[in-house]
Amino acid sequence: AIAIALERPECRVVATDLSHEALAVARHNATVLETGNLSFHFGDWFAALNGERFAVIISNPPYIADDEWRETDPGLGFEPRLALSGGRDGLADIRRIISAAPAHLDSGGWLLLEHGFRQATAVQSLLKQAGFESITTLTDMAGQPRVTEGRLAA
C-alpha cells in the first residue's frame, strides 16, 4: 500500500490487515516516507472498510497451500503463518476476496490479486465464475504468473 500511495499521490489508498503489529510497522513506515494519502484499518479483509467502495482493489492475500509450506523459501519461516498460509489449496482467502469484492467495487472497477505461480488458472476461473470480465494474468520479473486482474461488469 505504501508503494502505491507513493507512486499515485493523487489517489486515496486504504490498507487493511488482521495484525496490529503489521499495521504498526506500516504506519511507522508511511510516516517516515510522508505518505499523506494512505489510511490503515484493522480488520479481516472488507470487514474493516464499513461498506466503502473503490475503483481498484489490490490484494496480496495468503496464498501458500498447506502442502507447499515446506517448499517455501526458508527465510519465510520468520513470517507469521497467518500472513502466508492460504489453506488446503492456497485459495481460501482469494475465494473470500473475490466473493466480497463486488460489494466494494465501483461499477467497472478492477480487482487485482497476487497469487502463487501455480494458481493463475484457478484464480482466472474464480473471477469468471464471480462475473468479472477482461481477466488477465500478469507475470513477475522472473516471468512467472503472479497477479490476476479482472474488471467488474459495468
C-alpha positions in Angstrom: 0.0 0.0 0.0 2.9 2.4 0.8 4.5 1.9 -2.6 1.1 2.5 -4.3 0.5 5.6 -2.2 3.9 7.0 -3.1 3.5 6.2 -6.8 0.0 7.6 -7.0 -0.2 10.6 -4.7 -3.4 11.8 -6.4 -5.2 8.6 -5.2 -6.7 7.8 -1.8 -5.1 4.5 -0.7 -6.7 2.3 2.1 -4.9 -0.6 3.6 -6.2 -3.3 5.9 -4.6 -6.0 8.0 -5.5 -8.5 10.6 -2.3 -7.9 12.5 -1.9 -5.0 14.9 1.9 -5.5 14.7 1.9 -5.3 10.9 -0.2 -2.2 10.9 2.1 -0.5 13.5 5.1 -1.2 11.3 3.3 0.0 8.2 2.1 3.2 9.9 5.6 4.0 11.0 7.0 3.4 7.5 4.2 5.5 6.0 5.0 8.4 8.4 8.8 8.2 7.7 8.0 8.2 3.9 5.5 11.0 4.3 2.5 9.4 2.6 -0.4 11.7 3.2 -2.9 9.8 1.0 -2.8 6.5 2.9 -5.0 5.2 5.8 -4.8 2.0 7.7 -7.6 -0.1 9.2 -7.5 -3.2 11.4 -9.8 -6.0 10.4 -10.5 -9.0 8.3 -10.5 -8.0 4.6 -13.6 -6.0 3.8 -15.0 -6.1 7.4 -12.6 -3.2 8.2 -14.0 -0.9 5.5 -17.5 -0.1 6.6 -19.1 -0.6 3.1 -16.6 1.7 1.3 -16.4 1.3 -2.5 -13.3 1.6 -4.6 -12.3 1.9 -8.3 -9.5 -0.5 -7.7 -8.8 -3.2 -5.1 -5.3 -4.7 -4.9 -4.7 -7.6 -2.6 -1.7 -9.7 -1.6 -3.5 -12.4 0.4 -2.0 -15.5 1.9 -1.8 -18.0 -1.0 0.6 -20.8 0.0 -1.1 -24.1 0.0 -0.8 -26.2 3.2 1.1 -29.0 1.3 3.5 -26.4 -0.3 4.5 -24.9 3.1 7.7 -27.0 3.3 8.8 -25.9 -0.2 8.8 -22.2 0.5 11.9 -20.1 0.9 13.5 -20.8 4.4 13.5 -17.0 5.0 9.7 -17.1 5.2 9.9 -19.1 8.4 10.2 -15.7 10.2 6.9 -14.5 8.8 3.7 -15.3 10.7 2.0 -18.3 9.1 -1.3 -16.3 9.1 0.3 -13.9 6.6 1.2 -16.7 4.2 -1.0 -19.8 4.5 -4.0 -19.8 2.2 -5.5 -23.1 3.4 -5.6 -26.5 1.8 -5.2 -25.3 -1.8 -3.9 -21.8 -1.1 -7.0 -20.2 -2.4 -9.2 -19.8 0.8 -8.6 -16.1 1.2 -8.7 -15.4 -2.6 -12.1 -17.0 -2.7 -13.3 -14.8 0.1 -12.0 -11.7 -1.5 -13.4 -12.5 -5.0 -16.8 -13.2 -3.4 -17.0 -10.0 -1.4 -15.2 -7.6 -3.8 -18.3 -6.7 -6.0 -19.9 -5.1 -2.9 -16.9 -2.9 -2.5 -16.0 -2.1 -6.2 -17.4 0.7 -8.2 -19.2 -0.4 -11.4 -16.4 -1.3 -13.9 -13.9 -1.4 -11.0 -10.8 -3.6 -11.1 -9.7 -6.4 -8.7 -6.0 -7.4 -8.7 -4.9 -10.5 -6.7 -1.4 -11.7 -6.1 -1.2 -15.5 -6.1 1.2 -18.4 -6.4 2.6 -19.1 -9.8 0.7 -22.4 -10.0 -2.7 -20.7 -9.2 -3.3 -18.5 -12.2 -5.8 -20.8 -13.9 -7.7 -21.3 -10.7 -7.9 -17.6 -10.0 -9.0 -16.8 -13.5 -11.8 -19.4 -13.2 -12.9 -18.0 -9.8 -13.0 -14.5 -11.2 -15.0 -15.6 -14.2 -17.5 -17.5 -12.1 -18.0 -14.4 -10.0 -18.9 -12.4 -13.1 -15.6 -10.5 -13.6 -14.6 -9.6 -17.2 -11.3 -8.7 -19.0 -9.5 -11.3 -16.9 -5.7 -11.2 -17.4 -2.7 -12.7 -15.6 0.5 -10.6 -15.3 3.9 -12.1 -14.7 6.5 -11.2 -12.2 10.1 -10.2 -13.0 11.1 -13.9 -13.3 8.4 -14.5 -15.9 6.1 -16.4 -13.5 2.3 -15.8 -13.5 1.9 -13.8 -10.2 -1.1 -11.3 -10.4 -4.5 -11.9 -12.0 -6.9 -9.0 -12.6 -10.5 -8.8 -13.5 -13.0 -6.0 -14.1 -16.4 -5.9 -12.5 -19.0 -5.7 -15.2 -20.3 -2.1 -15.6 
